[in-house]
Amino acid sequence: PDLLGYGYSDRPDIAYTQRRHIGIIEGFVEGLDIEPGTLDIVGASLGGGIGIAMALRNPALVRRLVAVDAYGLGTELPSGYVTYIRSRINVLNKLSLSLVGRSRSMARSSLGGVAVDPEALDDAVVDAVYDLLQRKHAGRAYRSWRKHEVSPSGFRTHYHTDLDGLSVPALFCHGEHDEIFPVRWSERAAEIAPNSEFERFADCAHWPPREATEQFTDRIRSFLESGT
C-alpha cells in the first residue's frame, strides 16, 4: 500500500504524524485478516520505521521484519539545526518540488539526495517520480510529517532504545552512502536487537530497492525464505 498522502493514495489536509501512519497500516493489515505469526513486513525509510513500530507493538502477528534505511533508529538530524529550520519553512520545499517537476531530467537530477548516481536509475523509476510530482499537493504529507517529527534537538521518534525487546527475526539493511539516515543507525540496531542481521549496500545511498534492485531483492528473499 501507498501511505496516506504518498504515491497514489489520497492527500487530505490533515496532520501526517508518525502515529497516524502506523495506525493506518495497522488498520490495513487488520483488514486483511492475516493469521498470527505469518506477516512479513518490508519497509524503507519512513516505512521501515512503521515496520519496526508494528513489530514491537504486535510481535505475535509478525513473522519477520526487514527495515531498509529506516527512520526511527536514531535522533540526530542530517544537517543539524539547519534541518529544523527547513522543517519550519514549507515554502522552500514547495518551490523545490515545483522546480524539479518541470521536466523528467530535472526530476532525475533531484534524486541525487537519495541515490548515489541518479543517471544510473531506470527510466521507469524517474518517470514514476515525475508523474507523482504532477499530482496536486505534492509533498504535503512529507512537509506535515517533518513538522511533527523534527525538533531543535533531533527527530522525535526513536525505537533503538526498545530494540532489545524486539522478539521477531529482523534484517536491517542500509545504503552505505545514505546522507539522510546514517548507516550506523542500522548497524547499531542489529547489535541491539536479539535476533537480527545487518546488510550494507556498498554503492547505494537512501534507496537500495531502486539503486541495486536485483541484489536487494535476492537478499530480502533469502532472509524471508530462511524462516520457512
Backbone as a chain_set.jsonl record, in Angstrom:
{"seq": "PDLLGYGYSDRPDIAYTQRRHIGIIEGFVEGLDIEPGTLDIVGASLGGGIGIAMALRNPALVRRLVAVDAYGLGTELPSGYVTYIRSRINVLNKLSLSLVGRSRSMARSSLGGVAVDPEALDDAVVDAVYDLLQRKHAGRAYRSWRKHEVSPSGFRTHYHTDLDGLSVPALFCHGEHDEIFPVRWSERAAEIAPNSEFERFADCAHWPPREATEQFTDRIRSFLESGT", "coords": {"N": [[0.824, -1.218, 0.0], [0.377, 2.303, -0.654], [1.395, 4.842, 1.544], [-0.826, 7.024, 3.324], [-1.236, 10.096, 1.742], [0.963, 9.79, 0.162], [2.452, 8.543, -2.932], [-0.099, 7.081, -4.815], [-2.17, 7.343, -3.106], [-4.836, 9.089, -1.336], [-4.557, 12.617, -0.535], [-5.289, 14.202, 1.877], [-5.87, 17.273, 3.749], [-4.482, 17.129, 6.507], [-2.996, 16.329, 9.729], [-0.04, 14.718, 9.331], [1.206, 12.493, 11.091], [3.637, 10.39, 12.765], [2.359, 8.518, 14.363], [-0.179, 8.441, 13.184], [0.382, 7.358, 10.643], [1.325, 4.802, 11.375], [-0.978, 3.752, 12.582], [-2.743, 3.649, 10.394], [-1.556, 1.751, 8.675], [-1.58, -0.447, 10.376], [-4.335, -0.774, 10.55], [-4.871, -1.427, 7.903], [-3.561, -3.911, 7.699], [-5.038, -5.332, 9.589], [-7.456, -5.45, 8.267], [-6.893, -7.326, 6.352], [-7.013, -9.709, 7.6], [-4.964, -11.495, 8.559], [-3.253, -14.448, 9.524], [-1.948, -15.021, 12.803], [1.555, -14.611, 13.363], [2.397, -14.843, 10.727], [2.917, -12.668, 9.154], [5.047, -10.899, 7.098], [7.02, -8.059, 7.116], [8.235, -5.519, 5.103], [9.866, -2.576, 4.908], [10.848, 0.671, 3.792], [12.808, 3.508, 4.672], [10.671, 5.898, 5.947], [8.701, 3.944, 5.949], [10.159, 1.812, 6.95], [10.493, 2.571, 9.612], [7.831, 2.464, 10.442], [7.359, -0.253, 10.126], [9.099, -1.296, 12.092], [7.912, -0.267, 14.413], [5.445, -1.612, 14.322], [6.271, -4.26, 14.601], [7.264, -4.196, 17.167], [4.98, -3.544, 18.581], [3.111, -5.468, 17.875], [4.057, -8.256, 18.152], [3.167, -10.91, 18.045], [1.855, -11.152, 15.69], [3.649, -10.672, 13.627], [5.986, -12.268, 11.497], [8.564, -11.976, 10.272], [10.829, -9.219, 9.939], [11.93, -6.63, 7.814], [13.876, -3.865, 7.707], [14.662, -1.052, 5.953], [17.115, 1.311, 5.457], [16.007, 2.718, 7.611], [13.762, 4.974, 9.261], [13.735, 6.235, 12.609], [15.704, 4.954, 14.055], [17.553, 6.447, 15.272], [18.339, 9.759, 16.476], [19.693, 12.012, 15.557], [19.85, 14.846, 13.402], [20.169, 15.181, 9.833], [21.392, 17.54, 8.823], [21.866, 18.91, 11.084], [20.898, 21.704, 13.079], [20.028, 23.195, 10.951], [18.355, 21.526, 9.512], [16.119, 21.503, 11.155], [15.298, 24.213, 10.923], [14.604, 24.279, 8.209], [12.438, 22.586, 8.303], [10.486, 24.194, 9.239], [9.958, 26.023, 7.328], [7.972, 25.836, 4.968], [7.619, 26.773, 2.388], [9.989, 26.583, 0.975], [10.303, 23.853, 0.368], [8.033, 23.505, -1.23], [8.599, 25.201, -3.422], [10.888, 23.949, -4.382], [9.947, 21.389, -5.176], [8.17, 22.195, -7.137], [9.916, 23.211, -9.004], [11.615, 20.993, -9.736], [9.734, 19.397, -10.822], [9.269, 20.217, -13.359], [10.425, 18.979, -15.554], [11.445, 15.749, -16.793], [14.181, 15.362, -16.745], [15.048, 17.163, -14.807], [13.72, 16.118, -12.652], [15.063, 13.704, -12.409], [17.659, 14.608, -11.759], [17.147, 15.665, -9.255], [17.043, 13.474, -7.639], [19.473, 12.958, -6.623], [19.735, 13.259, -3.944], [18.885, 10.94, -2.797], [19.967, 8.84, -4.138], [23.063, 7.383, -5.169], [23.995, 7.645, -7.796], [22.071, 9.268, -9.836], [21.814, 9.16, -12.601], [22.077, 6.534, -13.235], [19.748, 5.333, -12.552], [16.814, 3.493, -13.404], [14.831, 4.36, -16.247], [12.09, 4.073, -15.905], [11.721, 4.403, -13.193], [12.357, 7.107, -12.825], [10.362, 8.221, -14.425], [8.108, 7.521, -12.939], [8.51, 9.009, -10.596], [8.47, 11.605, -11.665], [5.811, 11.702, -12.652], [4.37, 11.537, -10.259], [5.078, 13.934, -9.107], [3.538, 15.645, -10.526], [1.058, 15.473, -9.465], [-1.605, 16.877, -7.538], [-0.954, 18.75, -4.6], [1.62, 17.783, -4.063], [4.119, 16.618, -1.92], [2.851, 17.418, 0.394], [2.235, 15.614, 2.532], [4.786, 14.868, 3.399], [5.867, 17.339, 4.252], [4.175, 17.954, 6.392], [4.593, 15.742, 8.078], [7.32, 16.084, 8.617], [7.259, 18.489, 10.033], [6.055, 17.64, 12.406], [7.82, 15.713, 13.326], [10.425, 16.664, 13.498], [12.492, 18.244, 15.749], [14.182, 20.912, 17.575], [16.255, 19.604, 18.85], [16.52, 17.187, 17.597], [15.246, 14.219, 15.83], [11.969, 13.258, 16.785], [10.774, 10.718, 17.145], [12.003, 7.599, 18.102], [13.243, 4.305, 18.06], [15.357, 2.758, 18.794], [16.112, 2.427, 21.427], [14.371, 0.584, 22.33], [14.824, -1.759, 21.077], [16.025, -3.983, 22.191], [14.007, -5.468, 23.093], [12.81, -6.508, 20.88], [11.244, -9.145, 19.466], [11.002, -10.582, 17.123], [12.584, -12.098, 14.234], [14.867, -10.043, 12.501], [15.998, -8.035, 9.763], [18.244, -5.578, 9.113], [18.802, -3.31, 6.709], [20.965, -1.16, 4.813], [21.956, 1.605, 2.816], [25.27, 2.388, 2.063], [26.083, 5.011, 1.594], [24.133, 6.707, 2.489], [22.821, 9.823, 3.223], [20.748, 10.803, 4.606], [19.589, 9.194, 6.677], [21.968, 7.874, 8.703], [24.196, 5.085, 8.05], [25.193, 3.875, 10.3], [23.109, 3.793, 12.081], [21.516, 1.543, 11.414], [23.431, -0.455, 11.713], [23.927, -0.33, 14.47], [21.37, -0.968, 15.389], [21.151, -3.661, 14.63], [22.99, -4.733, 16.331], [21.788, -4.408, 18.769], [19.143, -5.521, 18.698], [17.889, -8.736, 19.481], [17.658, -11.035, 17.689], [18.814, -10.614, 14.95], [20.027, -9.334, 11.763], [22.463, -7.631, 9.744], [22.817, -5.749, 6.773], [24.853, -4.209, 4.469], [24.723, -2.038, 1.718], [26.881, -1.373, -0.728], [27.187, 0.481, -2.923], [25.126, 2.306, -2.723], [22.766, 4.84, -1.703], [20.184, 6.26, -0.088], [18.325, 4.599, -1.159], [18.256, 1.665, -1.7], [16.403, -0.351, -2.776], [15.849, 0.682, -5.303], [18.301, 1.401, -6.349], [19.957, -0.827, -6.356], [18.463, -3.07, -7.311], [18.236, -5.864, -8.025], [20.193, -7.128, -6.408], [19.28, -6.315, -3.91], [16.695, -7.457, -3.838], [17.315, -10.204, -3.971], [18.661, -10.526, -1.537], [16.706, -9.919, 0.364], [14.776, -11.836, -0.226], [16.207, -14.172, 0.396], [16.531, -13.858, 3.173], [13.846, -13.871, 4.082], [12.964, -16.37, 3.21], [14.565, -18.032, 4.669], [13.331, -18.394, 7.001], [11.27, -20.145, 6.631]], "CA": [[0.0, 0.0, 0.0], [0.989, 3.619, -0.526], [0.981, 5.531, 2.754], [-1.716, 8.157, 3.12], [-0.509, 11.295, 1.365], [2.085, 9.442, -0.707], [2.104, 7.71, -4.079], [-1.407, 7.315, -5.417], [-3.187, 7.462, -2.065], [-5.388, 10.426, -1.162], [-3.687, 13.572, 0.14], [-6.121, 15.158, 2.612], [-5.18, 18.311, 4.518], [-4.535, 16.687, 7.896], [-1.683, 16.183, 10.347], [0.578, 13.434, 8.978], [2.106, 12.149, 12.188], [4.12, 9.008, 12.794], [1.301, 7.704, 14.961], [-1.244, 8.253, 12.198], [0.854, 6.422, 9.619], [1.35, 3.465, 11.97], [-2.36, 3.321, 12.766], [-3.354, 3.33, 9.1], [-1.026, 0.475, 8.191], [-2.116, -1.485, 11.261], [-5.714, -0.992, 10.122], [-4.799, -2.128, 6.621], [-3.214, -5.304, 7.989], [-6.187, -5.93, 10.276], [-8.472, -5.717, 7.256], [-6.504, -8.496, 5.558], [-7.309, -10.896, 8.413], [-3.786, -12.354, 8.454], [-3.056, -15.344, 10.651], [-0.833, -14.635, 13.68], [2.857, -15.192, 13.088], [2.619, -15.083, 9.299], [3.093, -11.402, 8.449], [6.386, -10.383, 6.834], [6.981, -6.624, 6.846], [9.407, -4.913, 4.483], [9.611, -1.149, 4.798], [12.021, 1.514, 3.56], [12.767, 4.884, 5.174], [9.538, 6.035, 6.865], [8.07, 2.63, 6.03], [10.962, 0.979, 7.839], [10.136, 2.95, 10.971], [6.491, 1.94, 10.696], [7.506, -1.695, 10.309], [9.706, -1.539, 13.405], [6.885, 0.011, 15.42], [4.45, -2.68, 14.289], [6.874, -5.479, 15.147], [7.362, -4.011, 18.613], [3.633, -3.456, 19.149], [2.309, -6.657, 17.546], [5.014, -9.331, 17.857], [2.5, -12.189, 17.78], [1.37, -11.135, 14.31], [4.753, -10.549, 12.667], [6.903, -13.401, 11.362], [9.894, -11.436, 10.016], [10.869, -7.783, 9.665], [13.05, -6.062, 7.069], [13.873, -2.409, 7.803], [15.626, -0.572, 4.958], [17.432, 2.727, 5.675], [14.796, 3.021, 8.362], [13.583, 6.073, 10.197], [13.427, 5.819, 13.973], [16.801, 4.224, 14.683], [18.446, 7.448, 15.827], [17.693, 11.064, 16.625], [20.451, 13.125, 15.005], [19.361, 15.407, 12.151], [21.211, 15.099, 8.813], [22.116, 18.81, 8.703], [21.806, 19.585, 12.369], [19.837, 22.683, 13.334], [19.533, 23.661, 9.655], [17.22, 20.664, 9.183], [14.972, 22.012, 11.92], [14.857, 25.47, 10.308], [13.931, 23.927, 6.962], [11.159, 21.943, 8.608], [9.544, 25.255, 9.598], [9.774, 26.912, 6.172], [7.405, 24.941, 3.961], [7.662, 27.332, 1.041], [11.199, 26.112, 0.302], [10.012, 22.538, -0.194], [7.058, 23.681, -2.313], [9.301, 25.76, -4.574], [11.801, 22.927, -4.886], [9.181, 20.372, -5.892], [7.639, 22.829, -8.344], [11.019, 23.346, -9.959], [12.08, 19.701, -10.259], [8.629, 18.765, -11.536], [9.092, 20.823, -14.682], [10.868, 18.068, -16.603], [11.972, 14.474, -16.312], [15.62, 15.491, -16.483], [15.193, 17.827, -13.518], [13.277, 15.148, -11.645], [16.173, 12.755, -12.227], [18.739, 15.283, -11.045], [16.76, 15.879, -7.861], [17.173, 12.217, -6.902], [20.81, 12.865, -6.074], [19.651, 13.221, -2.492], [18.541, 9.598, -2.317], [20.696, 7.845, -4.928], [24.469, 7.72, -5.415], [24.114, 8.06, -9.196], [20.742, 9.367, -10.433], [21.841, 8.817, -14.024], [22.033, 5.077, -13.369], [18.406, 4.851, -12.228], [15.992, 3.083, -14.533], [13.939, 5.415, -16.738], [10.748, 3.874, -15.355], [11.73, 4.988, -11.85], [12.303, 8.561, -12.996], [9.031, 8.535, -14.94], [7.154, 7.41, -11.835], [8.723, 10.177, -9.734], [7.982, 12.781, -12.391], [4.348, 11.661, -12.68], [3.857, 11.832, -8.918], [5.288, 15.359, -8.87], [2.485, 16.394, -11.21], [-0.181, 15.352, -8.706], [-1.93, 18.005, -6.666], [-0.476, 18.691, -3.209], [2.865, 17.021, -3.94], [4.942, 16.98, -0.771], [2.068, 17.832, 1.572], [2.382, 14.659, 3.636], [6.158, 14.954, 3.903], [6.043, 18.593, 4.988], [3.455, 17.835, 7.659], [5.311, 14.761, 8.903], [8.568, 16.716, 9.036], [6.929, 19.475, 11.067], [5.742, 16.95, 13.655], [8.874, 14.798, 13.75], [11.715, 17.331, 13.661], [12.575, 19.203, 16.85], [15.509, 21.535, 17.59], [17.267, 18.689, 19.383], [16.61, 15.965, 16.797], [13.991, 13.543, 15.495], [11.196, 12.957, 17.992], [10.507, 9.29, 17.267], [13.155, 6.7, 18.01], [12.945, 2.956, 18.549], [16.572, 1.979, 19.077], [16.191, 2.121, 22.855], [13.432, -0.504, 22.619], [15.11, -2.905, 20.213], [16.413, -5.176, 22.952], [12.779, -6.229, 23.311], [12.264, -6.962, 19.596], [11.239, -10.607, 19.563], [10.908, -11.23, 15.816], [13.808, -12.004, 13.435], [14.886, -8.789, 11.748], [17.124, -7.71, 8.895], [18.403, -4.139, 8.961], [19.575, -3.019, 5.504], [21.253, 0.272, 4.7], [22.903, 2.06, 1.809], [26.484, 2.884, 2.717], [26.265, 6.442, 1.385], [22.908, 7.41, 2.871], [23.073, 11.065, 3.943], [19.521, 11.172, 5.311], [19.714, 8.438, 7.924], [23.294, 7.252, 8.574], [24.289, 3.635, 8.06], [25.48, 3.404, 11.661], [21.833, 3.531, 12.761], [21.131, 0.148, 11.196], [24.459, -1.29, 12.326], [23.657, -0.348, 15.91], [20.11, -1.687, 15.605], [21.421, -5.095, 14.528], [23.742, -5.131, 17.52], [20.894, -4.359, 19.929], [18.029, -6.462, 18.549], [18.396, -10.082, 19.801], [17.7, -11.994, 16.588], [18.812, -9.722, 13.793], [21.152, -9.313, 10.843], [22.73, -6.336, 9.116], [23.312, -5.82, 5.403], [25.285, -2.924, 3.919], [24.756, -1.984, 0.262], [28.071, -0.534, -0.896], [27.075, 1.551, -3.913], [23.772, 2.858, -2.581], [22.527, 5.875, -0.708], [18.976, 6.046, 0.7], [17.312, 3.941, -1.992], [18.72, 0.367, -2.195], [15.481, -1.083, -3.648], [15.889, 1.257, -6.65], [19.678, 1.536, -6.82], [20.551, -2.166, -6.523], [17.213, -3.819, -7.208], [18.429, -7.319, -8.061], [20.927, -7.508, -5.202], [18.383, -6.087, -2.784], [15.629, -8.458, -3.87], [17.891, -11.504, -3.624], [18.983, -10.557, -0.101], [15.455, -9.942, 1.136], [14.173, -13.15, -0.447], [16.989, -15.137, 1.166], [16.211, -13.687, 4.591], [12.471, -14.278, 4.35], [12.826, -17.807, 2.982], [15.326, -18.764, 5.667], [12.449, -18.637, 8.148], [10.145, -21.024, 6.267]], "C": [[0.855, 1.263, 0.0], [0.495, 4.239, 0.775], [0.035, 6.67, 2.401], [-0.885, 9.405, 2.831], [0.651, 11.053, 0.427], [1.599, 8.61, -1.89], [0.759, 8.09, -4.657], [-2.535, 7.274, -4.389], [-3.7, 8.898, -2.013], [-4.415, 11.305, -0.372], [-4.514, 14.609, 0.887], [-5.269, 16.143, 3.407], [-5.341, 18.001, 6.002], [-3.114, 16.676, 8.463], [-1.141, 14.784, 10.037], [1.639, 13.107, 10.033], [2.571, 10.705, 12.066], [3.034, 8.08, 13.327], [0.181, 7.437, 13.971], [-0.83, 7.244, 11.142], [0.847, 4.983, 10.151], [-0.064, 2.916, 12.095], [-3.032, 2.915, 11.463], [-2.855, 1.987, 8.567], [-1.488, -0.681, 9.079], [-3.563, -1.797, 10.888], [-5.788, -1.746, 8.809], [-4.54, -3.615, 6.844], [-4.378, -6.008, 8.675], [-7.283, -6.297, 9.285], [-8.165, -6.926, 6.4], [-6.756, -9.807, 6.297], [-6.187, -11.931, 8.303], [-3.63, -13.209, 9.703], [-1.869, -14.884, 11.495], [0.457, -15.344, 13.287], [3.173, -15.431, 11.633], [2.921, -13.812, 8.516], [4.573, -11.043, 8.328], [6.26, -8.913, 6.462], [8.308, -6.187, 6.243], [9.09, -3.44, 4.276], [10.891, -0.371, 4.636], [11.774, 2.921, 4.088], [11.645, 5.041, 6.212], [8.827, 4.699, 7.04], [8.832, 1.672, 6.912], [10.654, 1.277, 9.295], [8.772, 2.438, 11.372], [6.564, 0.442, 10.944], [8.093, -2.052, 11.664], [8.676, -1.337, 14.504], [5.856, -1.114, 15.476], [5.002, -3.969, 14.885], [7.011, -5.391, 16.661], [5.991, -4.063, 19.273], [2.824, -4.732, 18.962], [3.206, -7.853, 17.236], [4.358, -10.665, 17.53], [2.024, -12.287, 16.336], [2.506, -11.257, 13.306], [5.647, -11.787, 12.692], [8.34, -12.913, 11.208], [9.785, -9.966, 9.623], [12.112, -7.434, 8.866], [12.904, -4.548, 7.105], [15.004, -1.858, 6.95], [15.866, 0.927, 5.131], [16.336, 3.365, 6.524], [14.887, 4.276, 9.212], [13.323, 5.492, 11.589], [14.525, 5.062, 14.678], [17.852, 5.165, 15.257], [17.726, 8.784, 15.875], [18.423, 12.201, 15.917], [19.943, 13.539, 13.624], [20.477, 15.441, 11.111], [22.024, 16.383, 8.654], [22.029, 19.618, 9.989], [20.642, 20.558, 12.473], [19.249, 23.228, 12.034], [18.324, 22.831, 9.22], [15.969, 21.127, 9.909], [14.431, 23.296, 11.295], [14.081, 25.189, 9.021], [12.559, 23.324, 7.217], [10.083, 22.959, 8.952], [9.267, 26.21, 8.447], [9.268, 26.071, 5.005], [7.538, 25.467, 2.538], [8.894, 26.861, 0.277], [10.97, 24.762, -0.352], [9.036, 22.637, -1.36], [7.727, 24.208, -3.577], [10.228, 24.734, -5.211], [11.065, 21.883, -5.714], [8.573, 20.931, -7.175], [8.702, 22.924, -9.427], [11.394, 22.009, -10.569], [10.976, 18.968, -11.006], [8.404, 19.317, -12.926], [9.518, 19.915, -15.824], [11.394, 16.787, -15.987], [13.459, 14.566, -15.997], [15.859, 16.181, -15.139], [14.754, 16.915, -12.386], [14.383, 14.141, -11.367], [17.295, 13.395, -11.413], [18.429, 15.451, -9.563], [16.946, 14.633, -7.012], [18.595, 11.983, -6.394], [20.82, 12.854, -4.558], [19.365, 11.846, -1.933], [19.295, 8.501, -3.046], [22.126, 8.315, -5.157], [24.636, 8.285, -6.821], [22.727, 8.105, -9.835], [20.705, 8.957, -11.898], [21.743, 7.313, -14.245], [20.645, 4.508, -13.064], [17.64, 4.52, -13.493], [15.049, 4.216, -14.943], [12.538, 5.302, -16.149], [10.629, 4.463, -13.952], [11.583, 6.502, -11.939], [10.926, 8.99, -13.5], [7.991, 8.51, -13.826], [7.272, 8.606, -10.891], [8.17, 11.431, -10.396], [6.451, 12.835, -12.399], [3.753, 12.006, -11.326], [4.036, 13.311, -8.578], [4.213, 16.214, -9.539], [1.158, 16.356, -10.446], [-0.359, 16.544, -7.781], [-1.447, 17.731, -5.244], [0.747, 17.788, -3.059], [3.663, 17.527, -2.737], [4.174, 17.351, 0.478], [2.303, 16.91, 2.761], [3.771, 14.74, 4.248], [6.352, 16.21, 4.741], [5.36, 18.53, 6.355], [4.168, 16.878, 8.604], [6.585, 15.373, 9.46], [8.324, 17.729, 10.156], [6.699, 18.814, 12.417], [6.916, 16.15, 14.202], [10.22, 15.458, 14.017], [11.631, 18.376, 14.768], [13.968, 19.842, 16.838], [16.614, 20.585, 18.043], [17.376, 17.382, 18.602], [15.253, 15.392, 16.451], [13.285, 13.106, 16.777], [11.026, 11.455, 18.209], [11.792, 8.488, 17.162], [12.82, 5.386, 18.704], [14.177, 2.204, 19.022], [16.709, 1.631, 20.554], [15.263, 0.982, 23.257], [13.781, -1.796, 21.895], [15.584, -4.143, 20.962], [15.2, -6.034, 23.278], [12.12, -6.688, 22.023], [12.368, -8.473, 19.517], [11.208, -11.316, 18.216], [12.249, -11.132, 15.092], [13.76, -10.766, 12.548], [16.153, -8.668, 10.915], [17.145, -6.195, 8.716], [19.344, -3.889, 7.777], [19.833, -1.521, 5.419], [22.232, 0.542, 3.575], [24.083, 2.746, 2.477], [26.607, 4.405, 2.647], [25.006, 7.254, 1.701], [23.256, 8.65, 3.688], [21.84, 11.547, 4.696], [19.494, 10.519, 6.68], [21.016, 7.645, 7.824], [23.286, 5.74, 8.731], [24.549, 3.097, 9.469], [24.206, 3.162, 12.462], [21.463, 2.056, 12.643], [22.153, -0.814, 11.781], [24.207, -1.424, 13.823], [22.392, -1.137, 16.22], [20.337, -3.185, 15.582], [22.216, -5.612, 15.721], [22.838, -5.219, 18.752], [19.797, -5.418, 19.85], [18.542, -7.896, 18.679], [18.6, -11.003, 18.61], [17.681, -11.229, 15.274], [20.097, -9.837, 12.981], [21.293, -7.909, 10.271], [23.284, -6.548, 7.725], [23.617, -4.414, 4.905], [25.318, -3.017, 2.394], [25.767, -0.92, -0.148], [27.871, 0.649, -1.828], [25.693, 2.188, -3.905], [23.752, 3.976, -1.558], [21.265, 5.501, 0.076], [17.969, 5.126, 0.014], [17.774, 2.585, -2.526], [17.719, -0.381, -3.074], [15.495, -0.587, -5.09], [17.305, 1.299, -7.225], [20.336, 0.19, -7.096], [19.426, -3.192, -6.43], [17.423, -5.327, -7.137], [19.134, -7.811, -6.8], [20.034, -7.394, -3.974], [17.32, -7.18, -2.703], [16.145, -9.832, -3.473], [18.156, -11.609, -2.124], [17.73, -10.66, 0.743], [14.788, -11.309, 0.992], [14.891, -14.209, 0.375], [16.643, -15.059, 2.653], [14.814, -14.202, 4.905], [12.307, -15.79, 4.201], [13.588, -18.622, 4.013], [14.473, -19.077, 6.896], [11.291, -19.549, 7.827], [10.424, -22.448, 6.719]], "O": [[1.935, 1.285, 0.589], [-0.696, 4.172, 1.079], [0.095, 7.215, 1.299], [0.043, 9.733, 3.57], [1.264, 12.004, -0.059], [0.504, 8.049, -1.87], [0.498, 9.256, -4.953], [-3.708, 7.181, -4.748], [-3.086, 9.808, -2.569], [-3.562, 10.805, 0.362], [-4.445, 15.793, 0.557], [-4.102, 15.881, 3.698], [-6.224, 18.542, 6.668], [-2.152, 16.977, 7.757], [-1.732, 13.784, 10.443], [2.818, 13.416, 9.865], [1.97, 9.902, 11.352], [2.823, 6.988, 12.799], [-0.354, 6.33, 13.921], [-1.614, 6.364, 10.784], [0.414, 4.061, 9.459], [-0.323, 1.761, 11.759], [-3.798, 1.953, 11.427], [-3.641, 1.182, 8.067], [-1.757, -1.775, 8.582], [-3.972, -2.958, 10.907], [-6.656, -2.597, 8.618], [-5.206, -4.468, 6.258], [-4.669, -7.164, 8.367], [-7.954, -7.318, 9.435], [-9.066, -7.497, 5.786], [-6.72, -10.882, 5.699], [-6.434, -13.096, 7.991], [-3.854, -12.735, 10.817], [-0.879, -14.402, 10.945], [0.451, -16.521, 12.926], [4.121, -16.151, 11.321], [3.161, -13.884, 7.311], [5.268, -10.9, 9.334], [5.473, -8.561, 5.584], [9.372, -6.452, 6.802], [8.155, -3.096, 3.553], [11.905, -0.694, 5.255], [10.673, 3.458, 3.967], [11.673, 4.379, 7.249], [8.4, 4.357, 8.143], [8.234, 0.81, 7.557], [10.562, 0.366, 10.119], [8.572, 2.022, 12.513], [5.918, -0.078, 11.854], [7.643, -2.997, 12.312], [8.579, -2.149, 15.424], [5.441, -1.523, 16.561], [4.293, -4.687, 15.589], [6.887, -6.398, 17.358], [5.851, -4.563, 20.39], [1.957, -5.051, 19.777], [3.115, -8.411, 16.142], [4.94, -11.473, 16.806], [1.815, -13.385, 15.821], [2.346, -11.876, 12.254], [6.015, -12.287, 13.755], [9.234, -13.371, 11.919], [8.785, -9.53, 9.052], [13.213, -7.88, 9.188], [11.924, -4.004, 6.596], [16.172, -2.161, 7.192], [14.944, 1.727, 4.973], [15.809, 4.424, 6.185], [15.925, 4.595, 9.793], [12.765, 4.403, 11.727], [14.318, 4.57, 15.787], [18.92, 4.723, 15.68], [16.614, 8.912, 15.361], [17.832, 13.258, 15.696], [19.644, 12.692, 12.783], [21.627, 15.704, 11.464], [23.222, 16.321, 8.379], [22.108, 20.846, 9.978], [19.537, 20.272, 12.012], [18.102, 23.673, 12.012], [17.381, 23.361, 8.632], [14.881, 21.14, 9.334], [13.217, 23.445, 11.155], [13.033, 25.785, 8.774], [11.628, 23.528, 6.437], [8.897, 22.628, 8.959], [8.436, 27.11, 8.572], [10.05, 25.646, 4.155], [7.565, 24.686, 1.588], [8.851, 26.75, -0.949], [11.388, 24.538, -1.488], [9.188, 21.939, -2.363], [7.457, 23.722, -4.676], [10.338, 24.662, -6.435], [11.495, 21.531, -6.812], [8.472, 20.227, -8.179], [8.422, 22.741, -10.611], [11.484, 21.893, -11.791], [11.249, 18.021, -11.744], [7.452, 18.929, -13.602], [9.029, 20.06, -16.945], [11.745, 16.746, -14.808], [13.938, 13.91, -15.072], [16.782, 15.812, -14.413], [15.333, 16.931, -11.3], [14.613, 13.769, -10.216], [17.818, 12.781, -10.483], [19.323, 15.388, -8.719], [17.002, 14.726, -5.786], [18.888, 10.941, -5.809], [21.821, 12.475, -3.949], [19.57, 11.596, -0.746], [19.268, 7.347, -2.618], [22.371, 9.511, -5.32], [25.333, 9.281, -7.018], [22.25, 7.084, -10.329], [19.686, 8.465, -12.384], [21.365, 6.869, -15.33], [20.398, 3.324, -13.296], [17.795, 5.179, -14.521], [14.533, 4.942, -14.093], [11.873, 6.313, -15.92], [9.571, 4.961, -13.567], [10.786, 7.102, -11.218], [10.387, 10.004, -13.055], [7.106, 9.363, -13.77], [6.265, 9.153, -10.441], [7.481, 12.225, -9.755], [5.865, 13.895, -12.179], [2.736, 12.695, -11.254], [3.231, 13.878, -7.838], [4.005, 17.368, -9.163], [0.243, 17.122, -10.748], [0.609, 17.137, -7.307], [-1.529, 16.603, -4.757], [0.894, 17.105, -2.045], [3.851, 18.732, -2.571], [4.779, 17.578, 1.526], [2.545, 17.378, 3.874], [3.923, 14.689, 5.469], [6.938, 16.151, 5.821], [5.908, 19.0, 7.352], [4.328, 17.169, 9.79], [6.897, 15.201, 10.639], [9.098, 17.809, 11.11], [7.095, 19.35, 13.452], [7.005, 15.93, 15.41], [11.07, 14.876, 14.692], [10.798, 19.281, 14.72], [14.853, 19.344, 16.142], [17.773, 20.746, 17.66], [18.233, 16.553, 18.908], [14.223, 16.001, 16.74], [13.92, 12.648, 17.727], [11.125, 10.977, 19.339], [12.578, 8.68, 16.234], [12.208, 5.355, 19.772], [14.056, 1.121, 19.593], [17.356, 0.641, 20.898], [15.343, 0.471, 24.374], [13.111, -2.813, 22.076], [15.545, -5.245, 20.414], [15.34, -7.186, 23.689], [11.002, -7.202, 22.048], [13.47, -9.02, 19.502], [11.37, -12.535, 18.165], [12.987, -10.172, 15.313], [12.74, -10.476, 11.923], [17.226, -9.13, 11.303], [16.182, -5.605, 8.228], [20.529, -4.214, 7.836], [19.03, -0.713, 5.887], [23.208, -0.186, 3.393], [23.905, 3.588, 3.357], [27.177, 5.021, 3.548], [24.852, 8.375, 1.217], [23.911, 8.548, 4.725], [21.883, 12.586, 5.354], [19.39, 11.191, 7.707], [21.148, 6.812, 6.927], [22.463, 5.187, 9.461], [24.157, 1.973, 9.783], [24.224, 2.399, 13.428], [21.139, 1.402, 13.635], [21.787, -1.872, 12.292], [24.272, -2.525, 14.37], [22.344, -1.886, 17.196], [19.786, -3.911, 16.411], [22.123, -6.786, 16.078], [23.093, -6.006, 19.663], [19.549, -6.131, 20.823], [19.538, -8.243, 18.045], [19.62, -11.688, 18.531], [16.669, -11.197, 14.574], [21.108, -10.363, 13.447], [20.359, -7.108, 10.312], [24.123, -7.423, 7.511], [22.752, -3.538, 4.917], [25.876, -3.964, 1.84], [25.548, 0.274, 0.054], [28.358, 1.739, -1.529], [25.161, 2.561, -4.951], [24.601, 4.052, -0.67], [21.276, 4.525, 0.826], [16.881, 4.895, 0.541], [17.689, 2.37, -3.735], [18.139, -1.004, -4.049], [15.187, -1.349, -6.007], [17.489, 1.241, -8.441], [21.185, 0.085, -7.981], [19.445, -4.072, -5.57], [16.847, -5.993, -6.277], [18.715, -8.798, -6.196], [20.034, -8.269, -3.108], [17.077, -7.752, -1.64], [15.486, -10.549, -2.72], [17.907, -12.648, -1.514], [17.693, -11.402, 1.724], [14.295, -11.871, 1.97], [14.244, -15.056, 0.99], [16.482, -16.088, 3.31], [14.624, -14.903, 5.899], [11.59, -16.418, 4.98], [13.281, -19.798, 4.21], [14.838, -19.911, 7.724], [10.402, -19.724, 8.661], [9.6, -23.337, 6.505]]}, "num_chains": 1, "name": "protein.A"}
